[in-house]
């Protein structure tokens, strides 16, 4: 498989459902890591255009 899937493939769905069974809900980053691992494992190439990204935070991060 070299193209982005249009639906959630069964094996990826199972991995994501397993994450949801954890006592503590998985973070967005954990979910994305699972998806990224799946894409890389199946050799799915990213689209030819740039994907939107969240802007970087400026200034101190955390409690002051």
N, C-alpha and C positions, 0 to 999 in steps of 0.2 A: 504494500500500500504506500503510495507516494503522495497522495492528495489528502487534504484536510477532509476528515469525515463530515458528512452532513447531519448525522445523528450520533448519539453516544454509542460506541461499539460495546458489545456485551461484556468483554473482559475488563474494559475501563469502567463500565457501570458497576461491576462487582467490586472493583478496587475502591471506588468512591463510596459505595454503600458500606463497605467495611470500615472506612474512616468514620462514617457517621455513627457507627456502633460504639465508638470509644466513649468512655464516661465523660471526658471533656471534649467539647466540640472542636474539631480541627480548625486551625487558622486558615485564612484565605491563602497564605503562603504555602501551607502544607498541602492544601488542595491543588494549588497550581503546580507544586513540585511533583505530585502524583501524575497530573496530566502531562507535564513536560517529560517525565520519565517514560510515560507510555508513548508519546509522540516520537521520542528519540529511539526507543526500542523497536518501533515499527517503521523507522526510516521515513517518517512523514516530514516533508520539507516545508519550511515556512513560505508564506505567500511572497510574491515578487515585490509587493509594495510594503512600505514601512507601517508597522502597527502602532496605534496610539499608545503612549506611555503616560504614566502619572508624573506630574512635575516634581522635581526634587524639592525637599523642604529646605528653607533657608533659615539660618539662625540656629540658636540652641534647641536641642530636642530633649524632652524629658521634663522633670519637675525643676522649678527654679527655687 
